[in-house]
């Protein structure tokens, strides 16, 4: 699984905030009102947040951005 999120997160980790700046993403962005749908680390890659019954927390758009393949 590798969606656009993994590429953006790698860039952000390296200090390049250009991916996403046009929609407000930056080191100082207030994301407190957003649902936590995934985490990325250099060592672990993308970790998807799941609901108690196992489905991804992310909706359709978020799943596409994360690279989740429902098939």
mmJSON file of the N, C-alpha and C atoms, coordinates in Angstrom:
{"data_MODEL":{"atom_site":{
"group_PDB":["ATOM","ATOM","ATOM","ATOM","ATOM","ATOM","ATOM","ATOM","ATOM","ATOM","ATOM","ATOM","ATOM","ATOM","ATOM","ATOM","ATOM","ATOM","ATOM","ATOM","ATOM","ATOM","ATOM","ATOM","ATOM","ATOM","ATOM","ATOM","ATOM","ATOM","ATOM","ATOM","ATOM","ATOM","ATOM","ATOM","ATOM","ATOM","ATOM","ATOM","ATOM","ATOM","ATOM","ATOM","ATOM","ATOM","ATOM","ATOM","ATOM","ATOM","ATOM","ATOM","ATOM","ATOM","ATOM","ATOM","ATOM","ATOM","ATOM","ATOM","ATOM","ATOM","ATOM","ATOM","ATOM","ATOM","ATOM","ATOM","ATOM","ATOM","ATOM","ATOM","ATOM","ATOM","ATOM","ATOM","ATOM","ATOM","ATOM","ATOM","ATOM","ATOM","ATOM","ATOM","ATOM","ATOM","ATOM","ATOM","ATOM","ATOM","ATOM","ATOM","ATOM","ATOM","ATOM","ATOM","ATOM","ATOM","ATOM","ATOM","ATOM","ATOM","ATOM","ATOM","ATOM","ATOM","ATOM","ATOM","ATOM","ATOM","ATOM","ATOM","ATOM","ATOM","ATOM","ATOM","ATOM","ATOM","ATOM","ATOM","ATOM","ATOM","ATOM","ATOM","ATOM","ATOM","ATOM","ATOM","ATOM","ATOM","ATOM","ATOM","ATOM","ATOM","ATOM","ATOM","ATOM","ATOM","ATOM","ATOM","ATOM","ATOM","ATOM","ATOM","ATOM","ATOM","ATOM","ATOM","ATOM","ATOM","ATOM","ATOM","ATOM","ATOM","ATOM","ATOM","ATOM","ATOM","ATOM","ATOM","ATOM","ATOM","ATOM","ATOM","ATOM","ATOM","ATOM","ATOM","ATOM","ATOM","ATOM","ATOM","ATOM","ATOM","ATOM","ATOM","ATOM","ATOM","ATOM","ATOM","ATOM","ATOM","ATOM","ATOM","ATOM","ATOM","ATOM","ATOM","ATOM","ATOM","ATOM","ATOM","ATOM","ATOM","ATOM","ATOM","ATOM","ATOM","ATOM","ATOM","ATOM","ATOM","ATOM","ATOM","ATOM","ATOM","ATOM","ATOM","ATOM","ATOM","ATOM","ATOM","ATOM"],
"id":[1,2,3,4,5,6,7,8,9,10,11,12,13,14,15,16,17,18,19,20,21,22,23,24,25,26,27,28,29,30,31,32,33,34,35,36,37,38,39,40,41,42,43,44,45,46,47,48,49,50,51,52,53,54,55,56,57,58,59,60,61,62,63,64,65,66,67,68,69,70,71,72,73,74,75,76,77,78,79,80,81,82,83,84,85,86,87,88,89,90,91,92,93,94,95,96,97,98,99,100,101,102,103,104,105,106,107,108,109,110,111,112,113,114,115,116,117,118,119,120,121,122,123,124,125,126,127,128,129,130,131,132,133,134,135,136,137,138,139,140,141,142,143,144,145,146,147,148,149,150,151,152,153,154,155,156,157,158,159,160,161,162,163,164,165,166,167,168,169,170,171,172,173,174,175,176,177,178,179,180,181,182,183,184,185,186,187,188,189,190,191,192,193,194,195,196,197,198,199,200,201,202,203,204,205,206,207,208,209,210,211,212,213],
"type_symbol":["N","C","C","N","C","C","N","C","C","N","C","C","N","C","C","N","C","C","N","C","C","N","C","C","N","C","C","N","C","C","N","C","C","N","C","C","N","C","C","N","C","C","N","C","C","N","C","C","N","C","C","N","C","C","N","C","C","N","C","C","N","C","C","N","C","C","N","C","C","N","C","C","N","C","C","N","C","C","N","C","C","N","C","C","N","C","C","N","C","C","N","C","C","N","C","C","N","C","C","N","C","C","N","C","C","N","C","C","N","C","C","N","C","C","N","C","C","N","C","C","N","C","C","N","C","C","N","C","C","N","C","C","N","C","C","N","C","C","N","C","C","N","C","C","N","C","C","N","C","C","N","C","C","N","C","C","N","C","C","N","C","C","N","C","C","N","C","C","N","C","C","N","C","C","N","C","C","N","C","C","N","C","C","N","C","C","N","C","C","N","C","C","N","C","C","N","C","C","N","C","C","N","C","C","N","C","C","N","C","C","N","C","C"],
"label_atom_id":["N","CA","C","N","CA","C","N","CA","C","N","CA","C","N","CA","C","N","CA","C","N","CA","C","N","CA","C","N","CA","C","N","CA","C","N","CA","C","N","CA","C","N","CA","C","N","CA","C","N","CA","C","N","CA","C","N","CA","C","N","CA","C","N","CA","C","N","CA","C","N","CA","C","N","CA","C","N","CA","C","N","CA","C","N","CA","C","N","CA","C","N","CA","C","N","CA","C","N","CA","C","N","CA","C","N","CA","C","N","CA","C","N","CA","C","N","CA","C","N","CA","C","N","CA","C","N","CA","C","N","CA","C","N","CA","C","N","CA","C","N","CA","C","N","CA","C","N","CA","C","N","CA","C","N","CA","C","N","CA","C","N","CA","C","N","CA","C","N","CA","C","N","CA","C","N","CA","C","N","CA","C","N","CA","C","N","CA","C","N","CA","C","N","CA","C","N","CA","C","N","CA","C","N","CA","C","N","CA","C","N","CA","C","N","CA","C","N","CA","C","N","CA","C","N","CA","C","N","CA","C","N","CA","C","N","CA","C","N","CA","C","N","CA","C","N","CA","C"],
"label_alt_id":[null,null,null,null,null,null,null,null,null,null,null,null,null,null,null,null,null,null,null,null,null,null,null,null,null,null,null,null,null,null,null,null,null,null,null,null,null,null,null,null,null,null,null,null,null,null,null,null,null,null,null,null,null,null,null,null,null,null,null,null,null,null,null,null,null,null,null,null,null,null,null,null,null,null,null,null,null,null,null,null,null,null,null,null,null,null,null,null,null,null,null,null,null,null,null,null,null,null,null,null,null,null,null,null,null,null,null,null,null,null,null,null,null,null,null,null,null,null,null,null,null,null,null,null,null,null,null,null,null,null,null,null,null,null,null,null,null,null,null,null,null,null,null,null,null,null,null,null,null,null,null,null,null,null,null,null,null,null,null,null,null,null,null,null,null,null,null,null,null,null,null,null,null,null,null,null,null,null,null,null,null,null,null,null,null,null,null,null,null,null,null,null,null,null,null,null,null,null,null,null,null,null,null,null,null,null,null,null,null,null,null,null,null],
"label_comp_id":["UNK","UNK","UNK","UNK","UNK","UNK","UNK","UNK","UNK","UNK","UNK","UNK","UNK","UNK","UNK","UNK","UNK","UNK","UNK","UNK","UNK","UNK","UNK","UNK","UNK","UNK","UNK","UNK","UNK","UNK","UNK","UNK","UNK","UNK","UNK","UNK","UNK","UNK","UNK","UNK","UNK","UNK","UNK","UNK","UNK","UNK","UNK","UNK","UNK","UNK","UNK","UNK","UNK","UNK","UNK","UNK","UNK","UNK","UNK","UNK","UNK","UNK","UNK","UNK","UNK","UNK","UNK","UNK","UNK","UNK","UNK","UNK","UNK","UNK","UNK","UNK","UNK","UNK","UNK","UNK","UNK","UNK","UNK","UNK","UNK","UNK","UNK","UNK","UNK","UNK","UNK","UNK","UNK","UNK","UNK","UNK","UNK","UNK","UNK","UNK","UNK","UNK","UNK","UNK","UNK","UNK","UNK","UNK","UNK","UNK","UNK","UNK","UNK","UNK","UNK","UNK","UNK","UNK","UNK","UNK","UNK","UNK","UNK","UNK","UNK","UNK","UNK","UNK","UNK","UNK","UNK","UNK","UNK","UNK","UNK","UNK","UNK","UNK","UNK","UNK","UNK","UNK","UNK","UNK","UNK","UNK","UNK","UNK","UNK","UNK","UNK","UNK","UNK","UNK","UNK","UNK","UNK","UNK","UNK","UNK","UNK","UNK","UNK","UNK","UNK","UNK","UNK","UNK","UNK","UNK","UNK","UNK","UNK","UNK","UNK","UNK","UNK","UNK","UNK","UNK","UNK","UNK","UNK","UNK","UNK","UNK","UNK","UNK","UNK","UNK","UNK","UNK","UNK","UNK","UNK","UNK","UNK","UNK","UNK","UNK","UNK","UNK","UNK","UNK","UNK","UNK","UNK","UNK","UNK","UNK","UNK","UNK","UNK"],
"label_asym_id":["A","A","A","A","A","A","A","A","A","A","A","A","A","A","A","A","A","A","A","A","A","A","A","A","A","A","A","A","A","A","A","A","A","A","A","A","A","A","A","A","A","A","A","A","A","A","A","A","A","A","A","A","A","A","A","A","A","A","A","A","A","A","A","A","A","A","A","A","A","A","A","A","A","A","A","A","A","A","A","A","A","A","A","A","A","A","A","A","A","A","A","A","A","A","A","A","A","A","A","A","A","A","A","A","A","A","A","A","A","A","A","A","A","A","A","A","A","A","A","A","A","A","A","A","A","A","A","A","A","A","A","A","A","A","A","A","A","A","A","A","A","A","A","A","A","A","A","A","A","A","A","A","A","A","A","A","A","A","A","A","A","A","A","A","A","A","A","A","A","A","A","A","A","A","A","A","A","A","A","A","A","A","A","A","A","A","A","A","A","A","A","A","A","A","A","A","A","A","A","A","A","A","A","A","A","A","A","A","A","A","A","A","A"],
"label_entity_id":["1","1","1","1","1","1","1","1","1","1","1","1","1","1","1","1","1","1","1","1","1","1","1","1","1","1","1","1","1","1","1","1","1","1","1","1","1","1","1","1","1","1","1","1","1","1","1","1","1","1","1","1","1","1","1","1","1","1","1","1","1","1","1","1","1","1","1","1","1","1","1","1","1","1","1","1","1","1","1","1","1","1","1","1","1","1","1","1","1","1","1","1","1","1","1","1","1","1","1","1","1","1","1","1","1","1","1","1","1","1","1","1","1","1","1","1","1","1","1","1","1","1","1","1","1","1","1","1","1","1","1","1","1","1","1","1","1","1","1","1","1","1","1","1","1","1","1","1","1","1","1","1","1","1","1","1","1","1","1","1","1","1","1","1","1","1","1","1","1","1","1","1","1","1","1","1","1","1","1","1","1","1","1","1","1","1","1","1","1","1","1","1","1","1","1","1","1","1","1","1","1","1","1","1","1","1","1","1","1","1","1","1","1"],
"label_seq_id":[1,1,1,2,2,2,3,3,3,4,4,4,5,5,5,6,6,6,7,7,7,8,8,8,9,9,9,10,10,10,11,11,11,12,12,12,13,13,13,14,14,14,15,15,15,16,16,16,17,17,17,18,18,18,19,19,19,20,20,20,21,21,21,22,22,22,23,23,23,24,24,24,25,25,25,26,26,26,27,27,27,28,28,28,29,29,29,30,30,30,31,31,31,32,32,32,33,33,33,34,34,34,35,35,35,36,36,36,37,37,37,38,38,38,39,39,39,40,40,40,41,41,41,42,42,42,43,43,43,44,44,44,45,45,45,46,46,46,47,47,47,48,48,48,49,49,49,50,50,50,51,51,51,52,52,52,53,53,53,54,54,54,55,55,55,56,56,56,57,57,57,58,58,58,59,59,59,60,60,60,61,61,61,62,62,62,63,63,63,64,64,64,65,65,65,66,66,66,67,67,67,68,68,68,69,69,69,70,70,70,71,71,71],
"pdbx_PDB_ins_code":[null,null,null,null,null,null,null,null,null,null,null,null,null,null,null,null,null,null,null,null,null,null,null,null,null,null,null,null,null,null,null,null,null,null,null,null,null,null,null,null,null,null,null,null,null,null,null,null,null,null,null,null,null,null,null,null,null,null,null,null,null,null,null,null,null,null,null,null,null,null,null,null,null,null,null,null,null,null,null,null,null,null,null,null,null,null,null,null,null,null,null,null,null,null,null,null,null,null,null,null,null,null,null,null,null,null,null,null,null,null,null,null,null,null,null,null,null,null,null,null,null,null,null,null,null,null,null,null,null,null,null,null,null,null,null,null,null,null,null,null,null,null,null,null,null,null,null,null,null,null,null,null,null,null,null,null,null,null,null,null,null,null,null,null,null,null,null,null,null,null,null,null,null,null,null,null,null,null,null,null,null,null,null,null,null,null,null,null,null,null,null,null,null,null,null,null,null,null,null,null,null,null,null,null,null,null,null,null,null,null,null,null,null],
"Cartn_x":[0.845,0.0,0.889,0.701,1.452,0.654,-0.071,-0.806,0.0,-0.63,0.02,0.453,-0.281,0.057,1.487,1.912,3.271,4.32,4.112,5.053,5.074,3.876,3.796,4.448,4.162,4.723,6.246,6.788,8.246,8.82,8.174,8.638,8.554,7.448,7.284,8.348,8.609,9.641,11.002,11.248,12.518,12.512,11.418,11.345,10.765,10.252,9.661,8.147,7.622,6.185,5.432,6.097,5.425,4.254,4.393,3.203,2.129,1.056,-0.056,-0.127,0.858,0.802,-0.399,-0.795,-1.914,-3.228,-3.307,-4.533,-4.309,-3.296,-3.123,-2.234,-1.625,-0.772,0.598,1.004,2.3,2.641,3.868,4.22,3.355,2.826,2.016,0.519,0.079,-1.35,-2.113,-3.308,-4.169,-4.981,-4.634,-5.323,-6.178,-6.42,-7.152,-8.578,-9.168,-10.528,-10.636,-9.513,-9.519,-9.464,-10.131,-10.052,-8.657,-8.116,-6.81,-7.044,-6.554,-6.824,-5.593,-4.398,-3.183,-1.974,-0.914,0.374,1.434,2.483,3.614,4.888,5.79,7.133,8.113,9.365,10.349,10.533,10.514,10.745,9.527,8.342,7.139,6.276,6.529,5.681,4.306,3.297,1.927,1.241,0.66,-0.157,-1.565,-2.534,-3.913,-4.682,-5.401,-6.274,-7.523,-7.929,-9.093,-10.187,-11.419,-12.562,-12.562,-13.317,-13.326,-13.682,-14.501,-14.887,-13.942,-12.861,-11.822,-11.778,-12.837,-12.822,-11.914,-11.387,-10.557,-11.393,-10.801,-11.466,-11.718,-10.812,-10.903,-12.107,-12.711,-13.769,-13.17,-13.982,-13.531,-12.374,-12.454,-11.371,-10.091,-10.223,-9.053,-8.417,-9.244,-8.715,-7.952,-8.46,-7.747,-6.399,-6.373,-5.135,-4.13,-4.63,-3.757,-3.307,-4.037,-3.682,-4.293,-5.418,-6.099,-6.852,-6.587,-7.267,-8.325,-9.597,-10.684,-10.945,-10.315,-10.566,-9.823],
"Cartn_y":[-1.172,0.0,1.234,2.068,3.32,4.338,5.167,6.243,7.528,8.608,9.917,10.323,9.873,10.215,9.824,8.639,8.183,9.1,9.503,10.419,11.785,12.307,13.599,13.533,12.487,12.35,12.268,11.553,11.476,12.872,13.63,14.992,15.872,15.787,16.604,16.241,14.957,14.495,15.101,15.274,15.829,17.363,17.978,19.435,20.132,19.386,19.969,20.032,21.206,21.351,21.743,21.783,22.128,21.194,19.877,19.045,19.395,19.984,20.282,21.715,22.55,23.926,24.685,24.408,25.135,24.857,23.77,23.499,23.596,24.368,24.706,23.793,22.788,21.886,22.523,22.621,23.193,22.74,22.938,22.512,23.159,24.354,25.045,24.927,24.093,23.966,23.408,23.949,23.442,22.279,21.082,19.882,19.252,20.0,19.452,19.038,19.642,19.296,18.181,17.633,16.582,15.19,14.239,12.849,12.3,11.555,10.917,9.637,9.595,8.436,7.575,8.132,7.352,8.058,7.293,7.8,7.278,8.048,7.609,7.844,6.86,7.018,6.434,6.911,6.346,4.841,4.405,2.984,2.11,2.62,1.797,2.023,3.093,3.398,3.867,3.573,4.011,3.018,3.55,2.767,3.358,2.559,3.008,2.866,3.919,3.856,3.065,2.168,1.308,1.562,1.36,1.387,0.072,0.001,-1.232,-2.493,-2.374,-3.549,-3.812,-3.031,-3.335,-2.484,-1.722,-0.849,0.353,0.901,2.1,3.277,4.131,5.346,6.287,6.322,7.232,6.915,7.978,7.821,7.543,7.595,7.268,8.105,9.426,10.305,10.06,9.883,9.597,8.269,7.276,5.968,6.048,6.822,6.981,7.66,8.693,9.416,8.504,7.633,6.709,5.533,5.25,4.13,2.817,2.895,1.684,1.085,-0.165,-0.884,-1.765,-1.462,-2.211,-3.549,-3.817,-5.088,-6.226],
"Cartn_z":[0.0,0.0,0.0,-0.991,-1.021,-1.815,-1.1,-1.747,-1.716,-2.103,-2.108,-0.704,0.318,1.7,2.053,1.669,1.999,1.374,0.141,-0.522,0.164,0.499,1.177,2.552,3.308,4.654,4.614,3.646,3.495,3.24,2.358,2.062,3.302,4.036,5.242,6.272,6.419,7.357,7.009,5.731,5.264,5.234,5.722,5.813,4.608,3.636,2.432,2.605,2.929,3.153,1.893,0.753,-0.499,-0.779,-0.604,-0.842,0.189,-0.253,0.635,1.134,0.878,1.386,0.848,-0.379,-0.971,-0.251,0.518,1.272,2.779,3.183,4.582,5.404,4.806,5.567,5.759,7.001,7.35,8.767,9.208,10.565,11.646,11.387,12.386,12.179,11.262,10.962,12.163,12.415,13.485,12.927,13.325,12.843,13.94,15.013,16.156,15.808,14.785,14.412,13.384,12.958,11.939,12.572,11.936,12.395,12.107,13.052,12.863,12.06,10.809,9.956,9.699,9.928,9.67,10.268,10.423,10.885,9.933,9.74,8.926,9.707,9.697,10.248,9.242,9.246,8.32,8.522,9.759,10.04,9.78,10.109,10.024,8.812,8.069,6.923,7.366,6.582,6.851,7.786,8.849,9.772,9.73,9.315,9.141,10.45,10.838,12.011,11.636,12.527,12.277,13.303,12.893,13.799,14.583,15.687,16.483,15.687,14.653,13.865,12.692,12.58,11.6,10.352,10.071,8.893,9.134,8.068,8.173,8.663,9.488,9.956,8.782,7.831,6.687,5.808,5.283,4.299,2.927,1.898,0.545,0.045,0.219,-0.229,0.545,1.854,2.684,2.33,2.049,1.67,0.358,-0.59,-1.863,-1.631,-0.79,-0.484,0.223,1.087,1.812,0.95,-0.118,-0.983,-0.552,0.163,0.614,-0.562,-0.836,-1.912,-1.274,-1.54,-0.922,-1.59,-2.709,-3.413,-2.764],
"occupancy":[1.0,1.0,1.0,1.0,1.0,1.0,1.0,1.0,1.0,1.0,1.0,1.0,1.0,1.0,1.0,1.0,1.0,1.0,1.0,1.0,1.0,1.0,1.0,1.0,1.0,1.0,1.0,1.0,1.0,1.0,1.0,1.0,1.0,1.0,1.0,1.0,1.0,1.0,1.0,1.0,1.0,1.0,1.0,1.0,1.0,1.0,1.0,1.0,1.0,1.0,1.0,1.0,1.0,1.0,1.0,1.0,1.0,1.0,1.0,1.0,1.0,1.0,1.0,1.0,1.0,1.0,1.0,1.0,1.0,1.0,1.0,1.0,1.0,1.0,1.0,1.0,1.0,1.0,1.0,1.0,1.0,1.0,1.0,1.0,1.0,1.0,1.0,1.0,1.0,1.0,1.0,1.0,1.0,1.0,1.0,1.0,1.0,1.0,1.0,1.0,1.0,1.0,1.0,1.0,1.0,1.0,1.0,1.0,1.0,1.0,1.0,1.0,1.0,1.0,1.0,1.0,1.0,1.0,1.0,1.0,1.0,1.0,1.0,1.0,1.0,1.0,1.0,1.0,1.0,1.0,1.0,1.0,1.0,1.0,1.0,1.0,1.0,1.0,1.0,1.0,1.0,1.0,1.0,1.0,1.0,1.0,1.0,1.0,1.0,1.0,1.0,1.0,1.0,1.0,1.0,1.0,1.0,1.0,1.0,1.0,1.0,1.0,1.0,1.0,1.0,1.0,1.0,1.0,1.0,1.0,1.0,1.0,1.0,1.0,1.0,1.0,1.0,1.0,1.0,1.0,1.0,1.0,1.0,1.0,1.0,1.0,1.0,1.0,1.0,1.0,1.0,1.0,1.0,1.0,1.0,1.0,1.0,1.0,1.0,1.0,1.0,1.0,1.0,1.0,1.0,1.0,1.0,1.0,1.0,1.0,1.0,1.0,1.0],
"B_iso_or_equiv":[0.0,0.0,0.0,0.0,0.0,0.0,0.0,0.0,0.0,0.0,0.0,0.0,0.0,0.0,0.0,0.0,0.0,0.0,0.0,0.0,0.0,0.0,0.0,0.0,0.0,0.0,0.0,0.0,0.0,0.0,0.0,0.0,0.0,0.0,0.0,0.0,0.0,0.0,0.0,0.0,0.0,0.0,0.0,0.0,0.0,0.0,0.0,0.0,0.0,0.0,0.0,0.0,0.0,0.0,0.0,0.0,0.0,0.0,0.0,0.0,0.0,0.0,0.0,0.0,0.0,0.0,0.0,0.0,0.0,0.0,0.0,0.0,0.0,0.0,0.0,0.0,0.0,0.0,0.0,0.0,0.0,0.0,0.0,0.0,0.0,0.0,0.0,0.0,0.0,0.0,0.0,0.0,0.0,0.0,0.0,0.0,0.0,0.0,0.0,0.0,0.0,0.0,0.0,0.0,0.0,0.0,0.0,0.0,0.0,0.0,0.0,0.0,0.0,0.0,0.0,0.0,0.0,0.0,0.0,0.0,0.0,0.0,0.0,0.0,0.0,0.0,0.0,0.0,0.0,0.0,0.0,0.0,0.0,0.0,0.0,0.0,0.0,0.0,0.0,0.0,0.0,0.0,0.0,0.0,0.0,0.0,0.0,0.0,0.0,0.0,0.0,0.0,0.0,0.0,0.0,0.0,0.0,0.0,0.0,0.0,0.0,0.0,0.0,0.0,0.0,0.0,0.0,0.0,0.0,0.0,0.0,0.0,0.0,0.0,0.0,0.0,0.0,0.0,0.0,0.0,0.0,0.0,0.0,0.0,0.0,0.0,0.0,0.0,0.0,0.0,0.0,0.0,0.0,0.0,0.0,0.0,0.0,0.0,0.0,0.0,0.0,0.0,0.0,0.0,0.0,0.0,0.0,0.0,0.0,0.0,0.0,0.0,0.0],
"pdbx_formal_charge":[null,null,null,null,null,null,null,null,null,null,null,null,null,null,null,null,null,null,null,null,null,null,null,null,null,null,null,null,null,null,null,null,null,null,null,null,null,null,null,null,null,null,null,null,null,null,null,null,null,null,null,null,null,null,null,null,null,null,null,null,null,null,null,null,null,null,null,null,null,null,null,null,null,null,null,null,null,null,null,null,null,null,null,null,null,null,null,null,null,null,null,null,null,null,null,null,null,null,null,null,null,null,null,null,null,null,null,null,null,null,null,null,null,null,null,null,null,null,null,null,null,null,null,null,null,null,null,null,null,null,null,null,null,null,null,null,null,null,null,null,null,null,null,null,null,null,null,null,null,null,null,null,null,null,null,null,null,null,null,null,null,null,null,null,null,null,null,null,null,null,null,null,null,null,null,null,null,null,null,null,null,null,null,null,null,null,null,null,null,null,null,null,null,null,null,null,null,null,null,null,null,null,null,null,null,null,null,null,null,null,null,null,null],
"auth_seq_id":[1,1,1,2,2,2,3,3,3,4,4,4,5,5,5,6,6,6,7,7,7,8,8,8,9,9,9,10,10,10,11,11,11,12,12,12,13,13,13,14,14,14,15,15,15,16,16,16,17,17,17,18,18,18,19,19,19,20,20,20,21,21,21,22,22,22,23,23,23,24,24,24,25,25,25,26,26,26,27,27,27,28,28,28,29,29,29,30,30,30,31,31,31,32,32,32,33,33,33,34,34,34,35,35,35,36,36,36,37,37,37,38,38,38,39,39,39,40,40,40,41,41,41,42,42,42,43,43,43,44,44,44,45,45,45,46,46,46,47,47,47,48,48,48,49,49,49,50,50,50,51,51,51,52,52,52,53,53,53,54,54,54,55,55,55,56,56,56,57,57,57,58,58,58,59,59,59,60,60,60,61,61,61,62,62,62,63,63,63,64,64,64,65,65,65,66,66,66,67,67,67,68,68,68,69,69,69,70,70,70,71,71,71],
"auth_comp_id":["UNK","UNK","UNK","UNK","UNK","UNK","UNK","UNK","UNK","UNK","UNK","UNK","UNK","UNK","UNK","UNK","UNK","UNK","UNK","UNK","UNK","UNK","UNK","UNK","UNK","UNK","UNK","UNK","UNK","UNK","UNK","UNK","UNK","UNK","UNK","UNK","UNK","UNK","UNK","UNK","UNK","UNK","UNK","UNK","UNK","UNK","UNK","UNK","UNK","UNK","UNK","UNK","UNK","UNK","UNK","UNK","UNK","UNK","UNK","UNK","UNK","UNK","UNK","UNK","UNK","UNK","UNK","UNK","UNK","UNK","UNK","UNK","UNK","UNK","UNK","UNK","UNK","UNK","UNK","UNK","UNK","UNK","UNK","UNK","UNK","UNK","UNK","UNK","UNK","UNK","UNK","UNK","UNK","UNK","UNK","UNK","UNK","UNK","UNK","UNK","UNK","UNK","UNK","UNK","UNK","UNK","UNK","UNK","UNK","UNK","UNK","UNK","UNK","UNK","UNK","UNK","UNK","UNK","UNK","UNK","UNK","UNK","UNK","UNK","UNK","UNK","UNK","UNK","UNK","UNK","UNK","UNK","UNK","UNK","UNK","UNK","UNK","UNK","UNK","UNK","UNK","UNK","UNK","UNK","UNK","UNK","UNK","UNK","UNK","UNK","UNK","UNK","UNK","UNK","UNK","UNK","UNK","UNK","UNK","UNK","UNK","UNK","UNK","UNK","UNK","UNK","UNK","UNK","UNK","UNK","UNK","UNK","UNK","UNK","UNK","UNK","UNK","UNK","UNK","UNK","UNK","UNK","UNK","UNK","UNK","UNK","UNK","UNK","UNK","UNK","UNK","UNK","UNK","UNK","UNK","UNK","UNK","UNK","UNK","UNK","UNK","UNK","UNK","UNK","UNK","UNK","UNK","UNK","UNK","UNK","UNK","UNK","UNK"],
"auth_asym_id":["A","A","A","A","A","A","A","A","A","A","A","A","A","A","A","A","A","A","A","A","A","A","A","A","A","A","A","A","A","A","A","A","A","A","A","A","A","A","A","A","A","A","A","A","A","A","A","A","A","A","A","A","A","A","A","A","A","A","A","A","A","A","A","A","A","A","A","A","A","A","A","A","A","A","A","A","A","A","A","A","A","A","A","A","A","A","A","A","A","A","A","A","A","A","A","A","A","A","A","A","A","A","A","A","A","A","A","A","A","A","A","A","A","A","A","A","A","A","A","A","A","A","A","A","A","A","A","A","A","A","A","A","A","A","A","A","A","A","A","A","A","A","A","A","A","A","A","A","A","A","A","A","A","A","A","A","A","A","A","A","A","A","A","A","A","A","A","A","A","A","A","A","A","A","A","A","A","A","A","A","A","A","A","A","A","A","A","A","A","A","A","A","A","A","A","A","A","A","A","A","A","A","A","A","A","A","A","A","A","A","A","A","A"],
"auth_atom_id":["N","CA","C","N","CA","C","N","CA","C","N","CA","C","N","CA","C","N","CA","C","N","CA","C","N","CA","C","N","CA","C","N","CA","C","N","CA","C","N","CA","C","N","CA","C","N","CA","C","N","CA","C","N","CA","C","N","CA","C","N","CA","C","N","CA","C","N","CA","C","N","CA","C","N","CA","C","N","CA","C","N","CA","C","N","CA","C","N","CA","C","N","CA","C","N","CA","C","N","CA","C","N","CA","C","N","CA","C","N","CA","C","N","CA","C","N","CA","C","N","CA","C","N","CA","C","N","CA","C","N","CA","C","N","CA","C","N","CA","C","N","CA","C","N","CA","C","N","CA","C","N","CA","C","N","CA","C","N","CA","C","N","CA","C","N","CA","C","N","CA","C","N","CA","C","N","CA","C","N","CA","C","N","CA","C","N","CA","C","N","CA","C","N","CA","C","N","CA","C","N","CA","C","N","CA","C","N","CA","C","N","CA","C","N","CA","C","N","CA","C","N","CA","C","N","CA","C","N","CA","C","N","CA","C","N","CA","C","N","CA","C","N","CA","C","N","CA","C"],
"pdbx_PDB_model_num":[1,1,1,1,1,1,1,1,1,1,1,1,1,1,1,1,1,1,1,1,1,1,1,1,1,1,1,1,1,1,1,1,1,1,1,1,1,1,1,1,1,1,1,1,1,1,1,1,1,1,1,1,1,1,1,1,1,1,1,1,1,1,1,1,1,1,1,1,1,1,1,1,1,1,1,1,1,1,1,1,1,1,1,1,1,1,1,1,1,1,1,1,1,1,1,1,1,1,1,1,1,1,1,1,1,1,1,1,1,1,1,1,1,1,1,1,1,1,1,1,1,1,1,1,1,1,1,1,1,1,1,1,1,1,1,1,1,1,1,1,1,1,1,1,1,1,1,1,1,1,1,1,1,1,1,1,1,1,1,1,1,1,1,1,1,1,1,1,1,1,1,1,1,1,1,1,1,1,1,1,1,1,1,1,1,1,1,1,1,1,1,1,1,1,1,1,1,1,1,1,1,1,1,1,1,1,1,1,1,1,1,1,1]
}}}
